[in-house]
Amino acid sequence: MENKPIKIVYVTPALYMAGGVERVLTLKANYFAEHFGYDITIILTEGKGKPLFYPLNENIKVINLDINFEELWHCSFIEKVCLYLRKQRWYKKLLTAELMRLRPDITVSLLRREINFLNEINDGSKKIGEMHINRANYRNFEANESNIVKDLFAKFWMRNLVKKLKRLDHFVVLTEEDKKAWPELQNIRVVPDPLSFCPTKKSLLKDKRVIAVGRYVYQKGFDMLLQAWSRIEKQYPDWQLAVYGDGERTSYEQLMEDLGIDAARCHLNGPTSDIQSEYVNSSLFVFSSRFEGFGMVLVEAMACGLPVVSFACPCGPRDIIKDGYDGLLVENGNVEALTNSLSMLMNDETLRFSMSQEGQKNVQRFRMEQVAQQWNAVFKLNKFQS
């Protein structure tokens, strides 16, 4: 029996934002500290002096290197290049010093700037990379802009990244679908994100409300959702659409007006601190993303008893939804198909109830206990392998 707990260091930019990566990391770190007794340290580069958005277990240590890469957001291109190189050198020096001091058993990178040099740090720890977006969209988080120079750079950058990922002890992705996108790698494993909460109540499917959740950005496809809603809202005058999320809503409000959508039955809301209640007060969940890393809101909604309609976008929905049993998968970006699938479920109460029951059973595999055991296996394999 071991005398000392496994020592793990996570490396990620920040924990002051209400993002999905921040939420999942916090959930996992808390569970590992509380249930497995792991010695956990989280090393940050951004948000010095800002409070953590999600609470952390008191035994988890947080170190902020205060590199402030966010400063690059406000620089010209030339300034950005020079400042980035200087900050990256400083980051490498400080992170190396911390890992040499801490001497962790395992270092987990969330695959940001440290992946460029992490394998070179000889602190004795096993190195794990954890990917939270699919391969195709790893460097394309917002708009679909492209040109020859960008494409060439992207190919060069990806070849370089793959070389670094090959050197990791393990590279972890969220879905089987994304695993297939990395044929060059033999060290790849799949561990999904955990369900962020265990519902204390379930939807009775009585409220005729469709709900969507996500940031108001290109990735989430709310423009396509509004197009679909504009085609069916008049057929179902007793149904409403409610969207919840952070970000700038102005362009979507303008789109609603352009499409002639009834603002009394289509609500673009800000974020909520009680999303569970919003799920429970709805009868159907719609997922319109163009791409994802996983799609945690799908799992949350299904756990709360909602049948779902989702684009079969890369990556996540195909791993989560059993098409025709607990939800409907439609061709990615096909607004007409999304419209028809929404209409089918809005019109069929029996099918909604059936899919609700199946979905609640399906998502049990994403409970924190199950996902934690998968990570536990990865950590112990890395700690004790020669």
C-alpha distance (Angstrom), angle and dihedral (degrees) to the residues before:
residue distance angle dihedral
M1 . . .
E2 3.79 . .
N3 3.76 119.8 .
K4 3.79 96.4 -160.5
P5 3.81 126.8 51.2
I6 3.77 119.8 -117.5
K7 3.79 108.3 -88.5
I8 3.81 114.4 -139.6
V9 3.79 129.8 -177.2
Y10 3.80 120.0 -163.6
V11 3.80 118.4 -160.2
T12 3.81 117.2 -157.9
P13 3.82 136.1 141.7
A14 3.81 102.9 -113.0
L15 3.80 148.7 -15.7
Y16 3.79 100.9 -163.8
M17 3.82 94.9 89.1
A18 3.82 129.1 80.9
G19 3.80 93.1 -124.4
G20 3.78 130.5 141.2
V21 3.80 94.8 -114.6
E22 3.79 90.8 50.1
R23 3.78 91.8 49.3
V24 3.81 94.8 48.5
L25 3.81 94.0 46.2
T26 3.80 90.8 50.1
L27 3.81 92.2 48.4
K28 3.79 93.1 50.5
A29 3.79 96.4 42.8
N30 3.81 91.7 50.0
Y31 3.80 92.4 49.0
F32 3.81 93.7 46.7
A33 3.80 91.6 49.6
E34 3.80 95.1 45.1
H35 3.81 101.6 39.2
F36 3.81 105.0 25.5
G37 3.80 98.5 30.6
Y38 3.79 92.6 -129.2
D39 3.80 118.5 170.6
I40 3.82 101.2 -124.2
T41 3.78 131.9 -172.0
I42 3.80 124.3 178.1
I43 3.81 117.4 -155.8
L44 3.81 117.3 -157.5
T45 3.79 134.6 -173.0
E46 3.84 101.0 -166.6
G47 3.79 140.8 49.1
K48 3.79 100.9 40.0
G49 3.81 108.2 -171.5
K50 3.82 94.5 10.5
P51 3.82 118.1 120.9
L52 3.79 119.0 -110.6
F53 3.79 110.7 -103.1
Y54 3.81 95.4 -144.9
P55 3.82 119.9 43.5
L56 3.79 118.4 -108.9
N57 3.79 129.4 -151.4
E58 3.81 109.8 -95.1
N59 3.82 90.9 -120.0
I60 3.80 93.3 60.2
K61 3.79 113.5 96.0
V62 3.81 121.6 -145.0
I63 3.81 123.0 -158.5
N64 3.80 119.2 -172.2
L65 3.81 113.1 -161.1
D66 3.83 89.8 -169.2
I67 3.81 94.9 -140.3
N68 3.81 90.6 148.5
F69 3.79 100.9 -155.3
E70 3.81 84.7 171.2
E71 3.80 86.4 79.2
L72 3.82 86.4 75.1
W73 3.82 90.5 68.9
H74 3.80 90.7 75.2
C75 3.82 99.5 45.0
S76 3.78 134.1 97.1
F77 3.82 116.8 -111.3
I78 3.82 95.0 -97.5
E79 3.79 92.5 44.9
K80 3.79 89.6 46.9
V81 3.82 93.6 55.0
C82 3.80 94.5 48.3
L83 3.79 94.4 43.4
Y84 3.82 92.7 45.4
L85 3.80 92.9 53.7
R86 3.80 91.2 48.9
K87 3.80 93.2 47.1
Q88 3.79 92.4 45.6
R89 3.82 91.6 54.5
W90 3.80 89.6 48.8
Y91 3.79 90.9 47.6
K92 3.79 92.3 51.9
K93 3.80 91.2 49.9
L94 3.81 95.2 48.5
L95 3.81 96.5 42.1
T96 3.78 91.3 48.1
A97 3.81 90.4 51.5
E98 3.83 92.1 50.0
L99 3.80 94.7 47.8
M100 3.80 91.5 47.1
R101 3.81 88.4 51.2
L102 3.80 96.4 44.7
R103 3.81 97.1 39.3
P104 3.82 94.4 -160.4
D105 3.79 123.3 -166.3
I106 3.80 90.3 -133.9
T107 3.80 133.8 20.7
V108 3.80 116.6 -161.2
S109 3.80 118.2 -161.5
L110 3.78 119.6 -163.6
L111 3.79 84.5 -149.5
R112 3.72 103.0 -103.9
R113 3.80 126.7 126.5
E114 3.80 95.8 -41.1
I115 3.83 92.4 67.8
N116 3.82 86.2 77.8
F117 3.81 91.5 69.3
L118 3.82 109.2 7.5
N119 3.80 95.3 104.5
E120 3.80 90.0 56.3
I121 3.81 93.8 61.0
N122 3.81 107.2 99.2
D123 3.78 98.6 -158.3
G124 3.79 92.9 130.5
S125 3.80 95.2 -111.6
K126 3.77 126.3 130.0
K127 3.80 110.6 -115.1
I128 3.81 123.4 -132.4
G129 3.80 127.2 -178.8
E130 3.80 119.0 -152.9
M131 3.82 118.0 -160.7
H132 3.81 120.5 -157.1
I133 3.80 100.5 178.5
N134 3.79 130.5 49.1
R135 3.79 120.3 -96.1
A136 3.80 97.3 -110.2
N137 3.79 92.3 55.7
Y138 3.80 101.1 33.9
R139 3.80 92.3 117.0
N140 3.81 97.7 24.9
F141 3.78 107.6 75.0
E142 3.78 99.9 150.6
A143 3.79 130.3 9.5
N144 3.79 129.6 29.1
E145 3.78 95.1 -125.4
S146 3.78 118.4 145.2
N147 3.78 142.2 162.4
I148 3.79 137.6 168.5
V149 3.82 94.9 -92.4
K150 3.81 92.6 48.5
D151 3.80 91.6 46.5
L152 3.81 92.6 50.6
F153 3.79 91.2 47.8
A154 3.81 90.7 47.9
K155 3.80 91.5 53.4
F156 3.81 92.0 48.3
W157 3.80 91.1 46.4
M158 3.82 92.6 49.2
R159 3.82 93.2 50.3
N160 3.78 88.9 51.5
L161 3.81 91.5 47.3
V162 3.80 92.9 50.9
K163 3.81 89.9 54.3
K164 3.79 89.8 55.1
L165 3.82 93.5 44.8
K166 3.80 90.9 53.0
R167 3.79 89.3 60.9
L168 3.80 93.8 55.8
D169 3.79 119.2 100.8
H170 3.78 87.9 -129.5
F171 3.77 135.9 2.1
V172 3.82 112.4 -157.5
V173 3.80 124.9 -159.0
L174 3.79 129.1 -179.8
T175 3.81 102.9 -125.7
E176 3.79 142.3 36.0
E177 3.80 86.6 -129.4
D178 3.80 92.4 60.4
K179 3.80 92.2 43.2
K180 3.80 88.2 65.1
A181 3.81 89.1 56.9
W182 3.82 91.2 66.1
P183 3.84 103.7 61.1
E184 3.82 91.3 153.3
L185 3.81 92.8 65.9
Q186 3.80 127.0 82.3
N187 3.81 95.4 174.7
I188 3.80 95.7 65.5
R189 3.81 125.0 125.8
V190 3.81 133.7 177.0
V191 3.80 121.3 -129.8
P192 3.82 116.3 160.1
D193 3.77 126.2 -142.3
P194 3.81 114.3 -92.6
L195 3.78 125.0 -112.7
S196 3.80 104.1 -93.8
F197 3.81 95.5 -139.3
C198 3.79 141.2 7.5
P199 3.81 106.3 -121.0
T200 3.79 115.6 -118.1
K201 3.81 90.2 -163.4
K202 3.79 137.8 21.2
S203 3.78 133.9 -140.3
L204 3.80 115.4 -95.4
L205 3.83 87.5 -155.1
K206 3.79 90.8 -127.7
D207 3.81 100.1 117.5
K208 3.79 110.4 82.0
R209 3.77 94.8 -137.5
V210 3.79 131.9 127.2
I211 3.80 114.1 -151.3
A212 3.81 133.2 -161.1
V213 3.81 127.2 -177.4
G214 3.80 130.9 -163.1
R215 3.77 146.5 86.8
Y216 3.79 118.0 -58.8
V217 3.80 94.8 -110.2
Y218 3.81 137.3 118.3
Q219 3.81 92.2 -99.3
K220 3.81 93.8 63.5
G221 3.80 94.2 57.0
F222 3.79 97.7 -139.8
D223 3.81 88.2 150.1
M224 3.82 88.5 64.4
L225 3.80 91.1 43.8
L226 3.80 90.4 54.9
Q227 3.79 90.6 48.6
A228 3.80 89.4 53.1
W229 3.80 92.3 45.8
S230 3.80 92.0 50.8
R231 3.81 88.8 58.7
I232 3.80 96.5 53.7
E233 3.80 108.8 25.6
K234 3.81 93.5 92.2
Q235 3.82 91.0 51.8
Y236 3.81 90.5 56.9
P237 3.81 107.4 37.8
D238 3.81 92.4 166.7
W239 3.85 93.1 57.9
Q240 3.81 127.6 86.2
L241 3.81 135.0 -162.4
A242 3.82 120.2 -141.0
V243 3.80 124.7 -175.1
Y244 3.81 122.9 -168.7
G245 3.77 125.3 -167.8
D246 3.77 151.7 105.5
G247 3.78 125.4 -91.8
E248 3.79 142.2 58.0
R249 3.81 112.7 -32.8
T250 3.80 100.6 179.7
S251 3.81 97.6 99.4
Y252 3.81 91.4 47.6
E253 3.80 92.0 49.0
Q254 3.80 87.8 51.7
L255 3.80 90.2 49.6
M256 3.81 89.7 52.4
E257 3.79 89.2 54.6
D258 3.82 92.7 46.0
L259 3.82 90.7 51.1
G260 3.80 92.5 47.0
I261 3.79 93.3 -121.1
D262 3.80 117.0 172.5
A263 3.82 103.7 -110.0
A264 3.80 90.4 -160.0
R265 3.83 90.0 67.6
C266 3.80 101.8 31.3
H267 3.79 115.5 64.7
L268 3.82 124.8 -173.8
N269 3.79 101.5 -162.5
G270 3.77 132.6 -176.3
P271 3.81 121.9 -118.6
T272 3.79 120.4 -58.5
S273 3.80 130.7 -148.8
D274 3.81 90.4 -145.3
I275 3.79 106.3 50.0
Q276 3.81 90.6 153.7
S277 3.81 90.7 68.3
E278 3.80 90.6 50.1
Y279 3.81 91.0 52.9
V280 3.80 91.1 47.8
N281 3.81 91.3 50.6
S282 3.81 91.3 54.8
S283 3.82 134.8 71.1
L284 3.80 103.6 -154.8
F285 3.81 136.1 32.2
V286 3.80 123.1 -151.0
F287 3.80 124.8 -162.1
S288 3.81 114.1 -165.7
S289 3.82 102.4 168.4
R290 3.79 120.6 145.9
F291 3.81 89.9 -149.4
E292 3.79 138.9 -8.1
G293 3.76 144.2 180.0
F294 3.78 91.9 -133.0
G295 3.82 118.6 -37.2
M296 3.79 106.8 -119.8
V297 3.80 92.9 178.1
L298 3.80 88.2 63.7
V299 3.80 90.4 58.1
E300 3.81 91.9 44.6
A301 3.79 92.7 51.3
M302 3.80 93.3 47.0
A303 3.80 91.0 48.2
C304 3.82 87.3 55.4
G305 3.80 89.8 53.8
L306 3.80 101.9 -99.7
P307 3.80 122.4 142.8
V308 3.81 109.3 -135.8
V309 3.78 140.2 -142.1
S310 3.79 113.5 -160.5
F311 3.76 142.7 170.8
A312 3.81 108.9 -116.0
C313 3.80 88.5 -122.5
P314 3.79 124.9 162.0
C315 2.96 114.8 -66.9
G316 3.80 134.8 12.0
P317 3.81 114.1 12.3
R318 3.81 93.4 76.9
D319 3.81 89.9 53.5
I320 3.80 93.4 46.7
I321 3.82 108.1 36.7
K322 3.79 125.8 63.7
D323 3.77 97.3 -148.8
G324 3.78 112.6 -125.0
Y325 3.82 93.8 8.7
D326 3.81 108.2 65.2
G327 3.78 99.5 1.5
L328 3.77 146.6 -13.7
L329 3.80 125.7 -94.1
V330 3.80 116.5 -157.5
E331 3.78 132.2 -172.4
N332 3.78 110.5 -76.5
G333 3.80 111.7 -97.2
N334 3.81 94.3 3.3
V335 3.81 102.0 134.1
E336 3.80 93.4 -177.5
A337 3.81 91.3 54.3
L338 3.80 90.4 47.6
T339 3.81 89.3 50.7
N340 3.80 93.0 50.0
S341 3.81 94.0 47.4
L342 3.80 92.5 49.2
S343 3.78 89.5 49.1
M344 3.80 91.6 49.8
L345 3.79 93.6 55.4
M346 3.79 95.7 39.0
N347 3.80 87.2 54.9
D348 3.83 98.1 45.4
E349 3.79 116.8 62.9
T350 3.82 93.2 174.7
L351 3.80 91.8 55.4
R352 3.81 91.0 48.0
F353 3.82 91.5 54.4
S354 3.81 92.6 46.0
M355 3.81 92.9 50.4
S356 3.79 90.5 45.4
Q357 3.79 91.6 58.6
E358 3.81 93.9 45.4
G359 3.80 92.7 47.5
Q360 3.79 93.9 53.1
K361 3.81 89.7 54.7
N362 3.79 94.2 43.4
V363 3.80 97.3 55.3
Q364 3.79 95.3 53.1
R365 3.83 85.9 92.3
F366 3.82 88.2 68.0
R367 3.79 95.9 56.7
M368 3.79 113.4 127.5
E369 3.81 92.2 -112.9
Q370 3.81 92.7 58.5
V371 3.81 95.8 43.1
A372 3.82 91.6 45.6
Q373 3.80 90.9 56.3
Q374 3.80 90.2 53.3
W375 3.81 90.2 52.5
N376 3.78 90.8 44.3
A377 3.80 88.9 57.3
V378 3.82 91.1 50.9
F379 3.80 93.0 48.8
K380 3.79 95.5 47.5
L381 3.78 92.0 45.7
N382 3.79 89.4 54.0
K383 3.79 94.7 44.0
F384 3.77 97.4 51.3
Q385 3.79 104.1 30.9
S386 3.76 114.3 104.0
